[in-house]
Amino acid sequence: MKNPGIHVRILLAAFMLISATTFTLGYIGANITHQFAQKRFIEHISFLAKYLALTAELGILIDDRPMLRRLAVNLMSERDVVGVAILDSHNKELIRIPEATSGSFPVMETPVFLTESREESQTFEYNKESKENLVGKVRIIYSTKGIDQLWATMITYFIWLAGGLTCLAVLIFYFISRSLVAPVKGLAQAARRVAQGDRNLRAQPGTLPETRELAVAFNVMLDSLERNRKSLEEANEQMRRQKTLAEMGKFSLMIAHELKNPLSIIKSSLDVLKKDFALSSDNTMVFYIEDEIMRLNRLIGDFLMFARPSAPSFRHTDLNALLKEIVTRFELQKTGTPCEIRSHIPSVPCYAYVDSDLLIRAIGNVIKNAFEANGDKCVVQVTATRLADAWTTEIADDGEGIAPENIEKIFNPFITTRAKGAGLGLAYASQAIKAHGGVISAENRREGGALFRMEIPVSQGGILHAAVSGRGNRV
């Protein structure tokens, strides 16, 4: 059997308490009223008996039975009187109306004493009661049917009234308890929906202070769980990334070792063939062979550099001057091509503790990626800005942009959309920027193309952080 909920338990408790209280108080009140009415009824019958005894004294003394009959008949007109008997001093019935009564009825008996006149204004007055003054008795046979009917009517009214008050109280308590239980049910439903995966759901505070406090505590718990979940996901992602990098490092070292010696042999053999057969680099086949050998050597170098990071060496460096040097190198490389670099670099120095070699390679990889993404357009914009506590450089291109599904993972190793390349350039840049305590991000421009943003701390705190963390991090 299913256990009743708090709503049902509150209603049952209220019903039992209210009904028990109402019926108890009603019964006590009705019983007191009944006793009071019964007492007044007996006092009324006693008064009638005393009055009959007082008026029947003369008739008993002179044995005037017609007068006694008239007194008895008059008394019979009283409600609840079913019989009257008048007796003499020897208990002999002088008058009895009616002659016989059916059923068992209570009897009120009052003695009749001889009275003495003290004053002329007083007609009758009881003197000292004694056997010598006893002249007779009167008996009144009465019925308690009326008082019993009154009691039954009172009980009926009481039951209906108590039942009505109980139902009304339970109805009122139902709405009160529902307002109390509704927020708890709302919290339970919210907990079930959160358990089903709706992590953004939050409980409504409600109107009661207690339920509002409970809802706030529940929402704080959900926020804490969400933060812990994100932290756990980030930690798992870091562990997965570290594991991937470790595995990739082993694989890269193995592949580089296995390929470097054969490539050296191929390069030496090609040099011997060029010398023996007088072949020049202008020969188409020789050109392709040498070009592929160089591409494989660069690929192996990238693998080795990414798989065997070196410890950063921080020096006090002007970042704006460093960026101008990187741009100048690319301008020299692109001389004679339609490619163009548009740079906006402040002339004011911006110093920070950095590893110049790491930054040159990292920023260079991003600029190179921008040129390759541009295709034939070859327009790359390089901008540097000094913020309050960071130096920011933005590199924008006019290419096709980044696919939405790749924005979050573009800095992961081996993520590339080109046929050539291993997808390590941006991954290396990300590691180098993070080694300086900075942040690198990518987004698509509204006017088309991609925008890469790199921030490096230059404040005293940021410099110390980068210097300290750089001694423990390897890139």
TIBA-338689 format. One record per atom (N, C-alpha, C): x negated, y, z. Coordinates in steps of 0.05 Angstrom, whole numbers, plus 5000, padded with zeros to 4 digits. Atoms other than C-alpha are relative to their C-alpha. Layout:
XYZ;...
***
This chain:
498349765000;500050005000;498250255000;501649765003;497350684980;500450185024;499949824977;495651135038;501350274992;498749745006;500051765039;497950235001;501849785001;496652415021;500550205023;499849814979;495753015066;502750154999;497449875003;502053345037;502249845013;497950184989;506352745055;499749975030;500550024971;503152675123;500950255015;499149754987;504453405140;503050015001;497050005001;511753335118;501149805020;499050204981;512752695158;499650095029;500549904973;509452995220;502050235007;498149784995;513753625212;502849905005;497350104997;520053225203;500449865027;499850144975;518752785263;500050205024;500249814978;516753365308;502550185002;497749815000;522453835287;502549855007;497550164994;527853285288;500049925029;500050094972;525553025356;500550245018;499549764983;525353735385;502950094998;497249905004;532053935355;502049815014;498150184988;535653305377;499749995030;500350004971;532653315446;501350255013;498949754989;534354045459;503150004996;497150015005;541253945427;501449815019;498750194982;542753335469;500150115028;500049894973;540653675533;502150235002;498149785000;544754295515;502949895000;497350125001;550853875496;500849875026;499450144975;550353465560;500650205022;499449804980;549954085603;502750134996;497349895007;555954375567;502249815008;498050204994;559753725576;500449995030;499850014971;558253705651;501550255010;498749764992;560354425658;503049994994;497250015008;566954315620;501449795017;498750214984;568353675659;500450105029;499749894973;567154035725;502350205001;497849815001;571854595705;502749864997;497650165003;576954075683;501049885026;499350124975;576753725750;501050225020;499149784983;577254395786;502850094993;497349925009;583454555744;502049805010;498250204990;586753895762;500350025030;499949974971;584954005835;501750245008;498349774995;588054695833;502949944997;497250085005;594454405803;501049835024;499250184977;594653875859;500550175025;499749844977;593654395913;502550184998;497649835004;598954845883;502549845003;497750174997;603854265879;500449935029;499750064972;602354075951;501150245016;499049774987;603654785973;502950054995;497249955007;610254855936;501949775008;498450234994;612654155953;500449955030;499950044971;611954236029;502950015010;497349974990;619054476041;501849784990;498450215011;622153965995;499649745014;500650254985;618553406032;501350015027;498949984973;620753666100;503049965001;497050025000;628153726081;500949774982;499350225018;627853136033;501750094977;498649905023;630253555975;498849894975;501350135023;628753085919;500650144974;499749855025;631953495863;498050224997;502049795002;627354065880;497349894994;502650125005;621453605882;499849904971;500150095028;623453325814;499550234981;500549765017;623754025785;497150085001;502949934998;616754165812;498349814984;501650205014;614253515783;500350034970;499549965029;617553645715;498550254990;501549765008;614554345713;497049944998;502950075001;607654055728;499449824976;500550185022;608453535673;499650164974;500449845025;608454105622;497050084997;502949945003;601054205637;498749794983;501550185017;596453905586;498249825017;501750214988;592653275606;501349885025;498650134978;597753125663;501949794989;498350225010;600952445649;501949895021;498250104979;604352315715;499850155026;500049864974;606452625782;501649835020;498650154979;608252285847;499850165026;499949864975;610452595913;500749805022;499650194979;610052185977;500450145026;499649884974;612252296048;497749925018;502250054982;607952216110;499549705004;500350294997;609151466109;499349874973;500850105027;606551396037;502349884985;497750095016;613451276011;500550214978;499749835023;614551545942;502850125000;497449865002;619952075940;500750064971;499649945028;619152265867;497649884985;502150095018;615151935810;500950054972;499549945028;615052195739;497449954985;497950195006;614751795697;500049775019;499850224982;616851165731;497649824999;502350175003;611050785703;498250124978;501949905020;604650965663;498449764990;501650225012;601150505615;497150084997;502849945002;593750475617;498850085026;501449934976;588550645667;499250294999;500549715000;588151385685;498950085028;500949914974;584551755740;502250155015;498049884983;588552025799;498850215018;500849804981;587852665838;502150015023;498250014977;590952605908;499350225020;500349784981;592053195955;502049985023;498150014977;595153176026;501750265002;498249774995;600953626044;500250045030;500049954972;600353956112;502250215006;498149804990;605354356152;498650265005;501249734997;603855096150;501650165021;498849834980;605255616204;499850294991;499949725008;607256326192;498650185020;501449824983;602556836221;501250284998;499049745005;605257456189;502349984981;497750015017;611557636153;499350014971;500849975028;607757806090;498949754989;501150255010;604857106087;502149795002;498050215001;609556566064;498949735007;501350264995;604955966063;497050045005;502950004995;598055856092;499349755015;500850254987;594455226111;498850065027;501149984973;593155156184;497949785003;501950214994;588354686216;501149744992;499150255011;588754036180;499749785022;500150224981;590553456226;502249804993;498050215005;594552816225;502850095010;497449914990;599953166266;501450184980;498949815019;600953686211;500549874973;499650135026;601053176153;502949934995;497250065006;607853156120;500449834975;499850165024;606252796056;497650024982;502249995019;601852725994;501250064972;499349985028;602052915921;497749874984;501950135018;598752515866;500450104971;499949925028;597052765797;498449804984;501450195019;595452255744;499450154975;500849835022;591552585690;498349834980;501550135021;588152395625;497550164992;502549875008;580952555604;499749994969;500250025029;582652465530;499150264988;500749745011;582153205516;497050075004;502849944995;575453285549;498249814985;501650195015;572952655515;499950084970;500049905027;575252925448;498250244996;501849775002;571753575462;497149915000;502750115000;565453185478;499249884974;500550125026;565952785414;499750214978;500349785019;567053425374;497450145003;502649864996;561053755406;497749834990;502250175010;556753145390;499950014970;500049995029;559053155318;498850264989;501149745008;557753895311;497050015005;502950004993;551053805345;498449844980;501550165019;548953245298;499850144973;500149865026;550853645236;498250245002;501749764997;547554275263;497149925002;502850094997;541253905284;498949904974;500950105026;540853545217;499650234980;500449775018;541854195179;497650165007;502449854992;536654555220;497449854993;502350165007;531853975210;499450014971;500449995029;532853965135;499050284991;500949735007;532054725131;497150045008;502749974990;525754695173;498049844983;501850175017;522854125131;499750134973;500249875026;524454505067;498150245001;501949784997;520955125092;497149905004;502750114996;515154705116;498949874975;500950125026;514854365048;498650214984;501349795015;513355025014;497450105013;502449924986;508455215068;497749804996;502150205003;504754555064;499049984971;500950015028;504754574988;498050224994;501949785003;501355254991;497349935013;502450074987;496254945038;498549784985;501250235013;495154304998;499250064971;500549945028;495154624928;497050074995;502949955005;488054914934;498349765003;501650254996;485454244960;500349834975;499750155025;488553894900;498550134977;501549865021;485554424855;497049935001;502850084997;478754274884;499449714992;500350285008;479753534874;500149974970;499950015030;481753634801;497550124988;502549885010;475754094791;497749805003;502150194996;471253564821;500149774980;499850215020;474053034774;499250094973;500849905027;473153474713;497050054999;502949975000;466053634734;498749734997;501150275003;464752894742;500349894972;499650085027;467452794672;498250144980;501949875018;462253274644;500450304997;499449725003;465353964648;498450165021;501849884979;459454294684;500450305003;499549724999;461755004669;502550075016;497549954984;468254924709;499350105028;500349914973;468855304774;502850015013;497550014986;474255254827;501150295005;498749744994;479255824838;499950055030;500349954971;478256164906;502649965016;497550024985;485656164925;500550245018;499149774984;489256624974;499449965030;500550054972;487856295041;497050035006;502849964994;481256485076;498549735001;501450254998;479555755091;499649874973;500350125026;480955495021;498150174982;501849835015;477356104992;497149945007;502750064991;471255945034;499249724989;500650265010;471755215013;499450014970;500449985029;472255404939;497350134994;502649875004;466255874945;497849815005;502150204994;462155324978;499849794978;500050195021;464354844924;498650114975;501349875023;462255334869;497050035004;502849984994;455655464903;498649734997;501150275004;454554714905;499649934971;500250055028;456054664831;497850154987;502249845011;451355234815;497349885008;502550124992;445954904856;499449744985;500450255016;447054234821;499350064972;500749935027;446754584754;497150094998;502849915000;440254924772;498149765003;501650244996;437454264797;499949834975;499950165025;439853914734;498250124979;501849875019;436354424690;497149975007;502850044992;430054384731;499149724995;500750285005;430253634726;499649954971;500350045029;431353664651;497350134990;502549875007;425554154645;497649835008;502250174991;421153704687;499749754983;500150245018;423053094646;498950074973;501049915025;421753494583;497050045001;502949964997;414953694609;498549735001;501350274998;413352974628;500049864973;499950125027;415752734560;498050124981;501949865018;411653264525;497149925007;502750074992;405453104567;499449714991;500550285009;406352364552;499649994970;500250005029;407352504479;497250114991;502649895007;401152944477;497749815007;502150194992;397052424514;499949784979;500050215021;399251884465;499050104974;500949895025;398152344407;497050055000;502949954998;391252524433;498449744995;501350255005;389251794436;500149914971;499750075028;392151674368;498350174981;501549815017;388852294338;497049935001;502850074997;382052104366;499349754985;500550255014;382651404339;500050044969;499849955028;384951644270;497650174990;502249835008;379752194267;497449844998;502450165000;374251704285;499949814977;499950205022;376551194234;499850144973;500049875026;377251714178;497550174995;502249825004;371252164190;497649864987;502250145012;365951654173;500549934971;499550055029;369351414108;500050254984;500049755015;370352144088;497150094995;502849925003;362952284100;498749834978;501150175020;361151684057;501150084972;498849915026;366051914002;498750264991;501249745007;363152624004;497149954991;502850065009;355952354000;499949864973;499950145026;357751883943;500750194978;499349805021;361052453905;497750184994;502449835005;354752883914;498049854982;501850175016;350552303886;500949984971;498950025027;355252223826;499750264985;500349755013;355152963812;497150054991;502949975007;347452953812;499249824978;500850205020;346752313771;501250064973;498649965026;351852503718;500350294993;500049715006;350753253720;502850114999;497349904999;357853393741;500150255018;499749754985;359854083766;502850005014;497449974985;365554303813;502250104982;497949915019;369054593752;501449774987;498750245011;370553893729;502649955015;497450034988;377953763741;500149785021;499950224981;377153093774;498350055025;501849944978;371253323816;501450215018;498749794985;375253943837;502249885018;497850134984;381253523861;498849835022;501250174979;376753033898;498950175022;501149834979;372953583934;502250155016;497849864986;379453953950;501449825020;498750184982;382653343980;498349925024;501950064978;376353184020;500050235020;500049764982;376353894048;502750015016;497449994986;383853844065;500149795021;500050214980;382853184101;498150085023;501849914978;376953484140;501350215018;498649804984;381154074161;502249875017;497950144985;386853604182;498849855024;501450154978;381953184223;499150205021;500849794981;379253824254;502350095017;497649924984;386254034274;500849795020;499350224981;387653354305;498150005023;502050014978;381153374344;500350245019;499849764984;382154084368;502549995018;497650024984;389253944391;499949775020;500150234983;387653264421;497950035022;502249974980;381253484457;499850305006;500149714994;382954174486;497650075017;502249904985;377554594516;501050205021;499249824978;377755014580;499750294990;500149725009;379355754565;497850155015;502149834988;373856264578;501050294998;498849735000;377056934598;498050225002;501749765000;373757594584;501750254997;498649755002;375858324589;500050094971;499849965029;378358454518;502150204993;498049815011;381959004479;501849844981;498250175016;387958634451;500750144973;499449865025;389559174399;497749974980;502350045017;382559144372;499749724990;500150285008;382858384371;502049954978;497950055021;389358394331;499250134974;501049875025;386358894281;497949834986;502150185012;380458424271;501349764986;498650235012;385257834257;501350094974;498749915024;389258244207;498050064978;502149945020;382858484172;499049744987;500950255012;380557764163;502049894979;498150105019;387057574130;500250184975;500049825023;386858194086;497749934981;502250075017;380057984061;500549744986;499450265012;382457274049;502050034977;497949975020;388457524009;499450204978;500849815020;384558013967;500349884972;499650105027;386557943894;502649844997;497450155001;393257613911;502350205004;497749824995;400257933913;500850025029;499350004972;400457803987;499250265014;500449744987;400858404033;500649975030;499549994971;400258524108;500550295007;499349744991;403759124137;499850005031;500550014971;401059254207;500650275012;499549764983;403059754261;498849945027;501550074975;397859694316;499150265012;500949754987;396660254367;497050025001;502849954998;389860564368;499050015029;500749994971;390060624444;499249725009;500850274991;386260044476;502049885020;498350144980;390159524515;498449765010;501950204990;385559114559;501449785016;499050224984;386858434589;497949785000;501850224999;383057814610;501149774983;499150215019;383757324551;497649854989;502050155016;379956804512;500350084971;499749895027;378657154446;500249794979;500050215020;377256524407;502749864999;497450134999;383756204430;502150174987;498049825011;387856814413;499650044970;500549975029;384556914345;501249764985;499050235014;386256204326;503149985003;497150024996;393256224357;501550204983;498649805016;395356884325;499549954970;500650065028;391956684261;501849784989;498250215009;396056044258;502850114995;497449885004;402456454265;500150164975;500049845025;400456944210;499749824976;500350195022;398356364166;502749874994;497350125003;405156034178;501950204986;498349805013;408456694158;499450034970;500749985028;404656734093;501049754984;499150245013;406356014076;503050004997;497149995001;413756134092;500950204979;499249805019;413856754046;500049914972;500250095028;412056383983;498750214983;501149805019;411056863925;500350295010;499649724991;413457473964;497650105015;502549934986;407557484011;500050275013;499949754984;409758064055;500349925029;500050074972;408057974128;499750265016;500249774983;409258504182;499049935027;501350054974;404858524244;500350265016;499549774983;406858984301;499149945029;500950034972;403759084370;501250225017;498849814982;406959424430;499049955028;500850034972;404659564501;502550065017;497849974982;410159464552;498950075028;500849934973;409959604627;497849815011;501950204989;406358964645;499349784980;500650205020;405458594580;499350134973;500749925028;402558654510;501549814981;498350155018;407258434455;499250044971;500449985028;405858274383;502249844986;497950125016;411158104331;499149964972;500850075027;409857754265;502549914985;497550055015;415557764214;499349944971;500250065028;416257474145;502650034986;497649975016;421257514088;500849744987;499350265012;422056764077;502949925005;497350104997;428156324085;500849985029;499350024972;427856334160;499749725011;500350264986;428155754210;502749875001;497450144997;433555224208;500950005029;499049984973;437955284269;499349765018;500650244984;436554574291;497049995007;502950014994;428954714291;499050235017;501049774984;428755374330;499049915027;500750084973;428555024398;497549825001;502250204999;423254514377;497850074979;501949935020;419054904326;497150005010;502649994988;413254944375;499149725009;500850284994;413154184385;498049904979;501950115020;407453794351;501549854978;499150155023;408653504282;502750094989;497549895011;414753944268;499250194977;500749845024;413854204197;502149944978;498250045023;418154314135;498550014974;501649995025;412454344085;498749734995;501150265008;409453774047;497149985011;502750004990;402453974068;499950115028;500249914972;400354064140;501149785019;499250204980;401053654203;501950115020;498149884981;405554134241;498750055027;501449964974;400154294294;499350295004;500849724997;398955034280;501650155021;498349864981;404955314319;499949875028;500350144974;404154774374;497550105013;502549904989;396955004383;500450295010;499549724992;399155734385;501650015026;498450004976;404355574438;498349935025;501750084978;399255224482;498050225007;501949794995;394255794474;501350245015;498649784987;399356334493;500849935028;499350084973;401855934553;497649995018;502450014984;394655844576;499350285010;500549734991;394456604582;502350105018;497749914984;400856624623;502150144984;498249865017;404656884564;502349834990;497650135011;410956704525;500050044970;499649985029;411956554451;502849914993;497350075008;418756524418;500350064970;499549975029;421756494348;503050044997;497249955006;428256744318;500250084971;499549925028;431456904251;500750305000;499349715003;431857634228;502750034985;497549945013;438457934206;499650054970;500549945029;435458174141;498749774986;501250235013;432457494127;497249955010;502750074991;426157124147;500049945029;500450074972;423256934214;498450215014;501549814983;420557334272;498849845023;501350134978;415357064320;499050215019;500749804980;414257444385;498249865021;501850104980;408357334432;499550225021;500449824978;407757664501;497849905018;502350074982;401357664543;499950205022;500049814978;401257964613;497350165001;502349834998;396458554621;499850145026;500249874974;398158794691;497949855017;502150124983;393358654748;500849725009;499050274992;397858084773;499949804977;500050185023;398557804704;497349914992;502750065007;391157844691;498849795018;501050194980;389457484755;501349734996;498550265004;394856954741;498849864976;501150135024;392156834671;497249905005;502750084995;385056804695;499949755017;500050234982;386556314752;501249764986;498750235013;391355874711;498349914977;501750085023;386455884652;497849815008;502250174991;381055544694;501049715003;499050274997;385654954706;501449894975;498750095025;389154924638;498049974978;501750045023;385954664576;501750024975;498649965025;387854844505;498649874977;
***
